[in-house]
Every structure is written in C-alpha cells, then in structure tokens.
C-alpha cells in the first residue's frame, strides 16, 4: 500500500486487539497502519502453547501472532514493527501520533490498543522461565499443569479466583502472600480455605525462580523471621496486579482509578474519533479472543464514524453530525 499523507485509521499497539482492528478496518477499505513497539501479537508472542483460541486446537504464541499479522496485511493493513509511540495529539480534525524515530503519523481516527502489562515479581529467573513454568494467566495455561504442584503469588481477588480455577488441573495449589491477611473478598478466601487442594504460606515473598529450561523450584523467605526455604514446584502463577499502558493518554481521554480507559459498548471514548480495544480498557476477561472482539468492534465503529464525517458537505458539518443527538454513538 502506498502510504497516504493522512491515514483513515492509526492503531497504536499490535497485539491481538490491534491486529484484529487492523483486519476489520482494512477489509472496510480504510487505509490502516499499526504501530507496534516490540513484537507482532504483543504479550501473546511470549506465550508458549495456545489451546484456547476458537477454531485452533493447538498453536504457539509466536505462530498465532504471525497469523494475526499476516491476516491483517493480506487485506492491506500496514504493520510497522519497532515504532514506539512517544507522544500523541488527539485534537480534531486530524490526530497526530509521534514515534521515537521522530516520524509523525496522522490519522482521521485512532484506535488505542496498547494493552496492560502484568506486574512481575522482579526476581532472578522469572523472565528466563516465563512461558516455561512461570505464567500470568491461569485460564490460558492451567491445562498444561495437570497433576502438578503449582504456586500462586498474590493475595487479591485475582490470585484467589485463579487459584481456585487451577485446582481443576493441579494436584496441589499453594497461595503465597507477603502479608498475614488477604485483600481478596471474604467469600473467595472462605471458598479457597475449604478446598482440600489449596494451602497457604503467609508473610512470605519469593526471592528467586529456579530451573534449567523449565521451572523446578522457588526460593522463599519469611518477611518476619527471615527464614528461607527452597520449595520444589511444577508451576508459578503471578497475580500481583497489572498496569494498563495508558500514560501517554492521560490528557486525551477519561481514565478510571485503575488506569484503564473508559469506553462505551462501541469502544468509543469521550474524545471524538478515538476508540479503544483490548486490555487497556476495563473488562472482565483478558484473553486473545476477547481482545480480538474488542478490536473488531472498535474498527467497525471507526468506519461508521468516518462514514458520517464523509457525509458532511464541510468539515464543520461533518463534525456536527458526528456529535449530534443522532450521532454514530446512538445510531450504531
């Protein structure tokens, strides 16, 4: 595709949400560019086996990432890898997105699909064994840990939800928490305490993850006594929170107390022409399939928005249609 001076759709983030948005936008014959700072597929690129994407019994994170990228490119989307966005200006009528190289991308609409990064323990061995026994998603990876002893790090709702989920597969689930009381809802704590597969280690932190090609053990330390221990395990699931990648957008769209961008059901923000998809918005499930669904909705809503802009005789009239009581937000 010859690069236009102004793109119809600029997508920030090349994970499943961004690539799905690119596919739908390009199929709608909109000039579309995706700006991805690292790898196509985002976090899914670092995942080993994938068995929960509908229609694909088994694949790997890198393979699925490339399939998503190739699919979007097949319909004409431009995928720019290694383009780290450093500044944005979402004021109408043309949005501007600047990358680290100094290049500026201009778009009539923008879809933000920058995702959310799970917080890590930040201990030796964690990064090296990510996808090799260290996981941040029980729904994604739980079935790979059948009849193993796994550890869940964390004390909030997510840690307990995922710990209970893991009992479907694991022979034993140990929840390790750095404090002597949990932050999770009492109903979840009670449910976990009644589950014979779950035990608890409190006032304890993980200092190191050990393994040669696959996780073998963790080094833990009691924060009160200082006592240390090496615990042999078959898997480690980390649930100490996640951080949505929204720092660039604080002045442009409404962000909730958790750092997630607010949207309506059509993935629209309160900034005309700016849409959001995937883990960067608050949603009950962070999965490839839900991110892809968000991306498709965002792209089709952006297409509707552009139709309304194009229907105006002048830019002012098009803007009036888009923001009127009969706007795309209400008509879609």
Steps between C-alpha positions, in 0.01 A plus 500: 500500500626848413522698820237773512568841649216445745389148595136417555590290805817512711520211747735528797598150609546181300361238737189292427271801551700725270548238231131403504413869467742527209340203325148642530602855412696387193214274385276806521739660248641748748868588475639347819835501676597316821783633719655228718810563713612140549356185345185437297249338734613688812500284815366196315828491306679400824253218576595140434205275418158642412198269514210736575462701179177385331552292189868430569556189712864574561753763398773705664500865596747600225311298237164656591659844506632461146164364379326807639758729339487323163119506499490877552768557238316279253219754492734797464585615851851637552672352807793706626713304749746681726303825502475614862241772545632783718242775458143546377271790413139389466351841432270510195488489212829311438659299780878489520710214634876545534745209533848480650670530161345846462251398233144621535196299396179690430158339520135593467432248776715322758449164670696459825588135558807528722394226743587452865818350635478251788712606793795271549678394816823641364711216639783303339383221270150636446554643152713206389228250593201699379296262286708213639314457825453866593161631390274799555179340371342188651221490241762503224748254646326302775440187290877462449549442873295188554592308815775745593561700814463865405546822694286812469669823610258765624225571748226679306187389316693398186738277697209318667286480187786353301616280787155342523495460123836323506367231735323357195840395369771517765550237767574774753478880504699707749410867534794709620431850632742756641260609779315319778156594363349478155352786295261265318127492568409290802281270291799411281729448797244276670451299184875450460546400864235233461667357191719202598737565211597849620745593776651834601837649589469848654747777586718364221658629180658323205868592459597285203358266234719200416511264204699388200273546199191447719404606851618268776479696825471838666694654787266654758562717807287577803496879534463488880746229600734521203492121465559373146392184323521344155162372384486250213208578269375434149363845424478860623205732429555867588200718590622820657311735271534642151576843363311623192726680256320835507760752613503672160127558496430663838421838346295366211242254628333415830692246708358327806665459841664177389662665201267347240344708220124545524300397193141435405378169355620608155858550625461878467660745741382848588746634242341500154678270258699317769412139575645238733534121486642223715659490844555876515127531578336343804346164418422184695724267300840560344526247219604502136143433390353789701775736383426402141128565554577845639719574200233405248240717676740796521585477131139477385402791725789703358377414148150625591649818642694562178185443295327775696791737459505434126126568480547868599532766234770671708721388787289708741181332380658155526608577854149618585351173373751295696428682826125552463227309685473285187872430509673176417508424873121476505440367150750213500 
